[in-house]
């Protein structure tokens, strides 16, 4: 049997498809191709047929739906295989489609092994941090997280460099809302003091947000705003992964937190408060913060206050396992390991209590304390500790988008929002662990991960 040779017209059509960065069904092939940097962000047009679709906001999945994306934005969710003759098509009959996931607590330009010796930040250059960030961004996007909130970096503004590189299309990665640096007291959870190292030997670029007093914290918050931060991060209590810190002890005062909140809110930016301790959590909420990070020792009064004030908790209930195993293997400081052991189960019990009370719980992992790309390991813990699978999914989609202030951009599959879509085989509502094996990642209508062709 003789195989037909393509004529000139068909060759021209195929060449045009390859030039556009995709192979399309109309050209005789089944799927688009994966986007490579450099690219024009949020420029993709694509029709994605989903066997099942979870839109991120409603409780019931839909079946046999086509998501139509044009110029980076969703324009329609159409029933069946809606014909879109001018668009590339992606057939996902055996998959469940979801909105791109959101991680509300990451540190994208850092590495887990940094915790073994924090002095690495004294000598790490911004170029080196950018290289780490590029790798982390790719791993995070490939895992299905198309948006992240980077809640602080020791080397000031390395998160901004990464964000801007992604926005330009120079780097494949998630959308980023960034803090730029931590606001913290001298010797606090965001200050990079290491025993045996004199303060005079510590570079200023890792202490940009270190200060005291309401007036000075207001100035540092304004510095973050003016520098292009998308949120302000305050360190209200001691930290687990910091020398000398007591997680259950207050650090910033309520007045200092309130001064930073006033500046951020005047610029229409949210404030995230690192707070493990019960009193620090209450002080942060009463000072007006929008989210509380970790919340390991929140008490009943704090839970009631969070619910009454509409403050969300970002409780990183997986990473204690990584720290207790890999952290020991990597010889992290014994102080860090002890505080992690003391706080992990306490935090998980309070997660259950906060969920039962109806507090908003948003998905955040502290990624880079454990490897970026493993973010979805947290979903099973959230379900084990009281959430339904749909609640866990919403915590990383529409609910997270609300507390980002990006409800008009991400978090749902709906017309007008960015064409950020992921897909997994099978049913994540029956097995939330399926979100750890994302097969398809589309961001702004551009495919960044696709199933392997047969």
N, C-alpha and C positions, 0 to 999 in steps of 0.2 A: 504494500500500500504506500502510495506517495503522499508525503506530508505537504499540504499547500504552502506556498511561499506568500508572505504578505505583499500586497501591492503597494504602490507608492503612497496612496492616500492613507492606508492603515499604518504604514511606517511613520508618516508625518504625525498622525494622531498619537501614536505611542510616544514619539519624541516629545510632543507637546506635553504629555502627561508627566514624563520623567522630568522635563524642564520645570514643571510646576511643583515638583517635589512629591509627587504621588502617582500611584497607579490606580486608575479608577475603573469601576464596573463597566462604564460605557466604553472603555477601551479594551475590554475583554479580560480584565483581571478583577480579583475579588476584594482587595482591601487597599486603602491608602498606604503610603510609606511613612516611616518614622521621621519626625522633624529633627534636623541637626542644626546646631548653632554654626554661624550666625543666622538668625531668622527675624522676621518682622512679627513682634509679639501681637497676640490677639487679632490675627489677620485671617484665621482659617474659616473656610466654608465647607460644610460637611453634613450629610444626612446619615444619622445613626439609627438603625433599626434595632430595638431592644426587645428581647423575649419577655423580660420583666423589667419594670422601672419603679424605683423608689425615688420620689421627687425631693425628699428632704424636709418636707413640711407636713404633708398629710400622713395619716396613719396606715392607709391601705395601699399596697403596691398595685400598679396597673400592669396590664399584659398587652403585648403586641402593639408597641408604640414606637413611632419614629420621632427622634429629636432632630429638628432642623436648625442648623447653625449657619449664619451668614455673617461674614466679616467679624468673626470673633464672638458674636452674641447669639443667643438662642432667639429664634423668631417664632417657633411653633413647636408644640407637642401634638403630633397628628396621629390618629388611629391607623393601625395597620402599616403596610409598606407604602407610605405616602410617596407617590412618584415625584421626584425632584430631578428632572432630566439634566439640569445644568450642574448638579453637585456630585462630588465624589460620594460614594456610599460605603458604609461599613455595616455588615450584617452580623448581628450578635444574638441570634435566635436562642442559643443555649445559655445566655448570660443574664445576670441582673445588673442593670445600669443604676448608678447612684450619682449624686453631685460629687464633684471633687471634694475630698476630705480636708478638714481644717484642723491644724494643731495649734492650740493657743499658748503653748509654752515651750519654746525652743531656744537654743543658743547655737546658731547655725555655723559660726566661724570657730568652733572649739571642738575638742576631741575628748572622749572618755578618759583616755590615758593621761590627759593633762592633770587629772586629780591626783595622780601619784606624786607629782612634784609641781606645785603651782608656780615655781620660779621660772618655768618655761615661758610664761607671759612677759617676763622682764626683757627677754631677748628676741622673742618672736616678732618678725617684721609684719607690716600690713600686707605685703605681697604674699608672705607665707600664710597669713590668716585667710587671705583671699583664696589661695589654692585649696586650703582646707574647706572653705565655704563652698567652693565650686563642686567639690566631690560630695559634700553633704547635701547640697541643693539637688544634685542629680539623683542621689539615693532617695531623698525625700519625695521628689516628684515621681520617681519610678514606683514608689510604694503607694501612690494614689493620693498623696497630700499635695493639692494644688495651691493651697494657701497656708501660710504660717504666720504666727506672731512671734517675733524674736524679742524676748523680754530682757535683753541686756547682754553685753559683752565686756570683758575686762579691758580689752584694747579698744578704746573709744572709737566708734564710727566704722568699725570693720563691717558691721551689719549693713550700714548704709552703702558702702562700696559694693557689697554683694547684691543688695536690692536693686541698685541702679544698673548693675551689669545684667541682671535678669530682665529688668524692664526694657532695656535697650535691645534685648535678644542676643546678647553676646554669650549668655550662659543659659543653659536649660535648668529651670528651677521653679519653685512655687512663688506665687505672689507673696510679698513680705510686708508686714507692718512692723516697724522697728522702734526700739527704745534708744539706741545710740550708746548709752552707758547707764550705770546704776546711780541712783541717789542714795547715799549711805553715810552714816556717821564714821569718824575715824575709828578704825579697828572693827567696823561693823561687817555684816555679812557680805557686803559688796566691795569691801576694801581688801586689796590684795597684799595683806601683811603676812609674812612668813617668819616663823621663829628663827632667830639668829641672823636675820637680814636687817640692817639698819634702814630706817625710813629714808635716809638721804640717798640710799642706793637704789631706791625704787623709782622707775621712770614715771614722770607726770602723766603720761598718756594712759596709764592704768588707774589713775586716781582722779579723773576729771570730775566725778560727781561726789567726791568726799568732802563733807563740810558739816557745820553745825548751825543751829538757829533758824527760825522761820524765815528771816529776811534772806539769809544765804541760800537756803534751800529754794526759795522762790527764784533767786538768780540762776541757780543751776538748772531748775526746771525750764526757765526761759531760754537758757543756752541750748537745751535739748529741742525745744520748740523751734527756735531760730535755725538750728542745724538741720531740720528736716525730719525729726522724729515723728512717728505716727502714734506714739503713746509715751507716757512718762512712767518709769518704773521706780518705786520706792522700796527700800529695805526696812520694814517695820520691826522685824524681830531678828534674833540670831539665826544662823544658818547651819545646816548639817555639814555642808562641804566647805567649811571655813574654819581656820584655826581660832580657838578661844571662844567661839560663838556658842551661846546657849539658845537652842531653838525656841524654848518656852519663855524666853526673856525678851522684854521690850528693848528696842534700840532707838529708833526715831520716836519723838514725842507726837502726840496727837496734833499739836500746834504746828510742828514742822511738816507733818504729812499734809495738813490742811493748807499750808502755804503753797506747797507744790501742786495740790489739787486745784487751787484757785487759778494758778497760772495755766495749767493744762486745760481746764474747762473753759477758760476765757478764749483759748485757741481752738476749742471744740475737739480736744483730744482726750481719750480715756486715760485713766490711771490704774495701773496694776500694782498691788502691794504684795510683796513677799512677806508672809506672816505665818509662822508655825504656831506661835503661842496664843492662848485663849484671849489674854488681855490685848495683845498687839492686834489681833484680828478685830476685836471690838473697837479699838481706837481707830484703826484704819477705816472701818465702815462708818463710824461716826464722823470721821474727817472727810468723807465723801468719795472714797475710791469706788471704782466701777467693778473691779474683780479682785479677789483675794487668791493668791497663789499658795499652794501647798495645804494650808489650813489644817495641819496635822493634829493640833490639839484643840480645835474649836470645841467650845462647850455648848450646852443647851441654850444659854442666853445668846451666844454668838450666832447660832443657827437661826434662832427666832429673829435676831436683828438683821441678818443677811436676807431672810425672806421678806421681812417688812420693808427693807430699803431697796429691794430689787437688785442686790449685789450677787454676782455669780462667784462660785468657788471653782478654781481650777486645781483639781486634786490629782497629782501624778501618781496614781496608785499602782503602777507596774514597776517603776524603776528601782524601787527598793530591792527587788529580787536580783536585778543585774548587779547593783552595788554590793550586795551581800555575797555574790558568787564571783563575778569577774573582778570586782573591786579588791577582793581578798587575793585573787590570783595575781593581780597586777600590783599588789602591795601598796594599796592606798593607805594613807595615814590611819593608824588605829583609832584615833579620835573620830575621824569621819565614819569609819565602819561602825563604831559603837553608837554614834548618834543616829545613823541610818537604821540599825537594828532596833533601837528604842522607839523610833518614830513610825516604822513601816506599818505594823499591825494597828497601832493607835490611829493612824490616818485612815486605814481601810474601814475600821469600825465607825469612825466619824463620817466617812463617805456614806455608809449605809444609813446612819442616823439623819444626815442632811437630806439624802434622797427621800427618805420616808416623810420628812417634814415638808417636802415640796420646794426646797431651795434649788435654784438654777445651778446645775453642775455641767461645766463645759469641758470639752476634751482638751487636755494638755498634758504633755508627757515628760518635760524636762529633757527632751532629746538633745544629744551631745553629752549628757551625763551617761546615757547609753547610746549605742550607735544609731545615727540617723538612718532611716530606712526600715527600722524595726518598730516604728511608732505604733503600728496597729496591734502590737502585743498587749497593749493596754485594754483593748475592747473586752476580751474574755474576763479580765478582773472586774471590770465595771458591771458586767452581767452577773458574775458570781456574787457580787456584793450588793445586788438589789435591782439593778436596772433591767428593763426589757431590752431585747436587741434593738427595737425601733427607737427607744429612748437613747441608747448609746449612739446610734447612728445620727440622730438629731443633735446630740451634744457636739458632734463633730461636723455638723452641716448648718442647718438654719439657726440653731441656738447660738453656735459659735459666731456666725456671721452677725447676729444681732449685737453681741457684745464687742465685736470688732468695729461696729458702726458701718459695716459694709453690706447691709441687707440688700441694697440695690445692685450689688455686684456679684456676690457669690453665695453659696450655701444652699441653693435650691436649683432644681431643673425647672425653669419657668421662663417665659418670654421676657426679653429685656435684660436678662442677666448674662454674664460671661458664659461662653460655651465650655464650661469645665465639667467633665464627665469622666467617671471611671466605670469599669465593669469587672465583675468576678463571675466565675462559673458557679452554678448552683444558687442556693438561697441563703443569704447571710442572716435572715430572720430565723431560720432553723439552726444555723451554725454560724455564730458571729465570727468564729475563727477564720472563715473564708475571706474576711477583709485583710488577712495577712498574706494573701496570694492574689494581688491585683493583676489582671491580665491586660487591661486596656486603660490608658491614661490619655485624656484629651484636655488640653488647656487652651482657652481662647480659640477653639475650633481646630487647633493643630494637634495631630497625634504625636505623642511622645513615647508611647508604649503600645504595642499591638501584639495579638496572639501570634505565635509562630505559625507560619504557613505549613500545610501538610507537605 
